[in-house]
Amino acid sequence: MIKVNNVDELNKVVAIPDEAVKFLKEINQDTPCGKYYFGDTCYINLMNCDTHAIKFNDDNAAIMEAHNEYIDAQFLVSGEEKMLYGSRENMPVHKEYNPEKDVVFYCVKPYREICYKAGEAIVLPPEDAHQPNCCVNEPMTLKKAVVKIKA
C-alpha cells in the first residue's frame, strides 16, 4: 500500500496513460459516474459510495478484497475514508476468486488502517487485500475514482 498526495504523485508510483491522468485532474462533482477506458491496460470506475463501519467475520478478522489482474489506485474526489489493508499471504479465503470481477475476499488479521481525503489516493498492488469505504468519524457519501491498471 502506498499513499500519494495528488494525481502527479500517483502517476510517478504507477504508470497511468496520459489521457487517464488528464481525466483524473478534471473530475469534479458533476462528472458522470461510470467506467472510462484508457487503452487496453487501464480503466477508471467513477462512483459515488457511502462509507460504513468496518466489516468483520465471527473471529474478528476484517473481510477484505484483493485482485489478481489489476493494481487498484483509489483516488478520492470528495470526502474522506478509512482504508483497511493487509497482506493476503496465508490468510483464509472468505469468498472464492471471481475471474469476471477479478476479486477474491479474505479474512485478514492483523490489518492496518490509513485515512485519506479528497485529492489523495491509495495504491494497492495485488498482494495487498483491502477494505475500502470505511468511515473515519461519521458515515458520508464519497465520490471516488478507482483506477484499475493491468498488473
Disulfide bonds with the S-S distance in Angstrom:
none
